Amino acid sequence: MWGVYPLLSRWIASIKILTEPKNAIIRQYEKFLQLDRVELVFTNDALDAAAEGAMKQRTGARGLRSIIEDVLLDVMYEIPSRGDVKKVIINADVITAHNKPLLETRSNRTTAYPEDESA
């Protein structure tokens, strides 16, 4: 029974690292996308999945940053050239199954992130 508490506290600390500090990882990316007038949304299950992934890798805060960077890399390059996107939604499937993020357009249509069109 006592062995669960250290894991739970590390998991909670990971969630806090992602969201609470003034310079939290998630807030940094939200600010980047706000420059293009795009809202970034992480669902609670996405935060849980990121924390769980960092715990499995035993990498702590650096692992969290790496997980979030991997998820948002394509988004950060694609969004500036797309004026129709108003919201990027990251859920657990994006983090665990490496699915593409959901994009909500200004016409209120939610679509999966498009595959590479140049291939």
N, C-alpha and C positions, 0 to 999 in steps of 0.2 A: 504494500500500500504506500509506503513512504517513498518508494522509487519513482512514483508518478509525479510528485510535486516538483522536483527539479526540472523535469521535462516540460511540465505545464508552465512553470515560471519562465523558462527560456523561450517558449512559444509566445507567451504574452509579451515578453520583452522584445521579441522580434517584430510583433505587430506594432508596438509602440515606436520602435526605431523607424518603421516605415511611415508612420502617420503623425506622431506627436511633436517632435522638435520643430523649431522654427525653420531649420534647414533640412527637414525630413526628405528622404529620397522621393517619395510620392509627390510632395509639394514642389520639389525642384522640377519634375517633369510636367506638373500641372502648369507651372509658370512658363516653361518653354512653349507649351502648346497654346497658352493664352496669348502669346505674341501673334499667333495666327488665328486668333478668335475661335479656338477649338477647346471644348471642355474635355478633360480627361477624367474618367470615372473608373475606379477600381471597386468591384463588388467585394463584400465581406469574404465570400468564399475564395476570391482571388488572393486577398491578403493572407488568408489561412494557408492556401496552397504555397504561396511564396515563403512563408515562415516555415512550413513543413519541409519544403525543398532545401532551405538553408540548414535546417536541423539535420536532414539526411546527409547532406554534404559535410556537415560539421565545420561550416565556414563562418558563421556569425554574420555580422553586419556587412562585411565585404561580399559574402555570398548572396545576401539579400540584394545588394546593389547590382551584382552580376546578373541575377535572375531578372530583375526589373529591366536592366539595360538590354538583355537578350530579347525580352518581350517587346520592347519599344523601339528597337533599332530601325526596323523597316518603317514604322509609323513616323518616326522623327524625320526620315528622308522623304517620305511620300506626301505628308500632310501639306507642306508649304506649296506644293504644285497643285493641290486640290482645293479649290475655293468652295466646293459644295459641302464639305464636311463640317458639322458643328459639334459633334461629340464622338469620342472614342471610348468604347466600353471594353474593359478588361475583366474577364471572368476566370474562374478556376480552370476551365478547359484551355484557355489561352496559355496559362502557365504550365499545367501538367501535361496536356496532350499536344502542346505547341500548335494549337489552332490559331488562325488569324483573329485579330480583334474585331469586334463589331463596330461598324461605323454608322452613325446617324447623320443623315444629310440635312441640309437646310430645308428640304421639302418634307422633312419628318419621315423619311424612309430609312429603315434600319437594314443594313446589308452586311454580309460578311466581307471582310477585307479582301479586295480583289487579288487574284494570283498574278504573278509576273506576266504582264501582257506582251513583253518584248520577246518571249521565248517562242 
